[in-house]
Amino acid sequence: MALIKCPECGKEISDKATACPNCGMPLRLEDRGTYDIIITREKQKFLVNPKIKVTVDTTNKYILEKNGSITIPLTTGSHTILFSSGIRKTQTNIDVTENMNINVQFNRATGEIDVSGYKTASQTNTPNISIGIGGGIFKGGN
């Protein structure tokens, strides 16, 4: 018997266990429920609408087009979803226990990617960028 970590709570348990005795998470994928996570990009009027790359658990990658949506089947448990477009990145952690809807949009004021929805906990990791126009001292001439 070997010890493994529970993917849900992180406790060490037997590799022969069918469920974690601590949190009850089924350890076999076929015993876990699979739910649809629908990610929708909200309609916005921009001159430029860059694609948003969606990465689930660092492996599965999807592209979210302007005014589009994608459906991702995920098993019960915790998952990390990274939304990125160029240097803009927002990561959200979700706890999947049922079908979920997640909304994504670009924040017009800051340019950040906003993520909202049931059971989402997001963290934006966008670098601060300042853009200035013009500058200097102008003197009136005669």
VMD Tcl script that draws the C-alpha trace (Angstrom):
set ca {
  {0.00 0.00 0.00}
  {1.27 3.45 -0.93}
  {0.12 6.81 0.33}
  {-1.22 9.42 -2.07}
  {-2.58 12.92 -1.55}
  {-6.28 13.54 -1.88}
  {-6.82 15.91 -4.85}
  {-9.48 17.78 -2.87}
  {-8.18 18.23 0.71}
  {-4.51 17.25 0.34}
  {-4.53 14.68 3.17}
  {-2.42 11.54 2.74}
  {-4.57 8.47 2.17}
  {-4.19 4.91 0.92}
  {-3.95 4.42 -2.84}
  {-6.44 1.56 -2.38}
  {-9.19 3.85 -1.00}
  {-12.15 4.55 -3.28}
  {-12.97 7.81 -1.48}
  {-11.07 10.12 0.86}
  {-11.99 9.29 4.48}
  {-11.39 12.95 5.41}
  {-13.50 14.87 2.84}
  {-15.38 12.11 0.98}
  {-14.00 12.98 -2.48}
  {-14.30 9.97 -4.82}
  {-10.79 9.03 -5.94}
  {-11.67 7.19 -9.14}
  {-12.56 9.53 -12.00}
  {-15.44 7.28 -13.02}
  {-16.98 7.79 -9.54}
  {-16.84 11.56 -9.76}
  {-19.67 13.52 -11.30}
  {-18.97 15.43 -14.50}
  {-20.60 18.81 -14.92}
  {-20.75 21.38 -17.71}
  {-19.00 24.68 -17.07}
  {-20.33 27.24 -19.56}
  {-18.04 30.22 -20.04}
  {-19.66 33.14 -21.88}
  {-17.96 36.27 -23.10}
  {-20.31 39.17 -22.53}
  {-21.25 41.30 -25.51}
  {-19.27 44.52 -25.59}
  {-18.77 47.17 -28.23}
  {-15.05 47.65 -28.75}
  {-13.15 48.61 -31.85}
  {-10.77 45.75 -31.08}
  {-12.01 42.51 -29.51}
  {-8.99 40.28 -28.87}
  {-9.50 36.58 -28.30}
  {-9.28 35.31 -24.73}
  {-7.30 32.12 -24.16}
  {-8.84 29.87 -21.49}
  {-6.52 27.35 -19.79}
  {-8.06 24.79 -17.41}
  {-5.80 23.13 -14.81}
  {-2.69 24.17 -16.82}
  {-3.38 21.63 -19.58}
  {-6.65 22.05 -21.49}
  {-6.70 25.17 -23.68}
  {-9.67 26.83 -25.35}
  {-10.23 30.09 -27.27}
  {-13.10 32.41 -26.32}
  {-14.14 34.54 -29.27}
  {-16.00 37.86 -29.24}
  {-19.64 37.31 -28.12}
  {-18.98 33.56 -27.88}
  {-19.25 30.81 -25.30}
  {-17.60 27.48 -24.66}
  {-18.73 24.45 -22.66}
  {-16.10 22.56 -20.68}
  {-16.94 19.25 -18.95}
  {-15.17 19.07 -15.56}
  {-15.20 16.49 -12.81}
  {-16.26 17.23 -9.24}
  {-13.60 19.06 -7.24}
  {-11.36 22.10 -7.39}
  {-10.13 23.45 -10.71}
  {-8.08 26.47 -11.76}
  {-9.02 28.45 -14.86}
  {-6.65 31.04 -16.33}
  {-8.03 33.67 -18.70}
  {-5.41 35.53 -20.75}
  {-5.16 37.95 -23.62}
  {-1.67 39.25 -24.32}
  {-0.20 40.43 -21.01}
  {-3.60 40.55 -19.33}
  {-4.29 37.56 -17.07}
  {-7.00 36.66 -14.57}
  {-7.06 33.36 -12.71}
  {-10.12 31.96 -10.99}
  {-10.49 28.93 -8.76}
  {-13.76 27.04 -8.86}
  {-15.20 24.22 -6.79}
  {-17.28 22.11 -9.18}
  {-20.31 20.45 -7.60}
  {-22.90 21.20 -10.28}
  {-23.31 22.82 -13.71}
  {-21.96 26.39 -13.65}
  {-22.09 29.58 -15.70}
  {-19.10 31.92 -15.78}
  {-19.17 35.35 -17.44}
  {-16.07 37.02 -18.85}
  {-15.60 40.58 -20.08}
  {-12.86 43.15 -20.60}
  {-13.08 46.01 -18.11}
  {-13.27 49.12 -20.32}
  {-11.66 51.41 -17.73}
  {-8.68 49.25 -16.73}
  {-8.34 46.80 -19.62}
  {-8.39 43.88 -17.16}
  {-10.33 40.67 -17.70}
  {-13.29 40.50 -15.30}
  {-14.62 37.06 -14.35}
  {-17.85 36.49 -12.43}
  {-20.16 33.61 -11.70}
  {-21.34 31.17 -9.11}
  {-18.55 29.93 -6.79}
  {-15.72 31.81 -8.53}
  {-12.79 33.28 -6.62}
  {-10.71 35.40 -9.00}
  {-7.33 37.02 -8.85}
  {-6.13 39.44 -11.50}
  {-2.45 39.40 -12.32}
  {-2.26 42.21 -14.85}
  {0.86 44.37 -14.83}
  {0.34 48.06 -14.21}
  {0.87 50.03 -17.38}
  {0.62 53.79 -17.69}
  {0.25 55.44 -21.03}
  {0.86 59.17 -21.27}
  {0.08 61.43 -24.19}
  {2.19 64.48 -24.93}
  {4.05 66.34 -22.25}
  {6.55 69.10 -21.80}
  {6.15 72.84 -21.50}
  {4.68 74.84 -24.31}
  {5.56 78.51 -24.65}
  {3.45 80.95 -26.54}
  {5.19 82.64 -29.42}
  {4.85 86.16 -30.80}
}
mol new
graphics top color blue
foreach p $ca { graphics top sphere $p radius 0.5 }
foreach p [lrange $ca 0 end-1] q [lrange $ca 1 end] { graphics top cylinder $p $q radius 0.2 }
display resetview
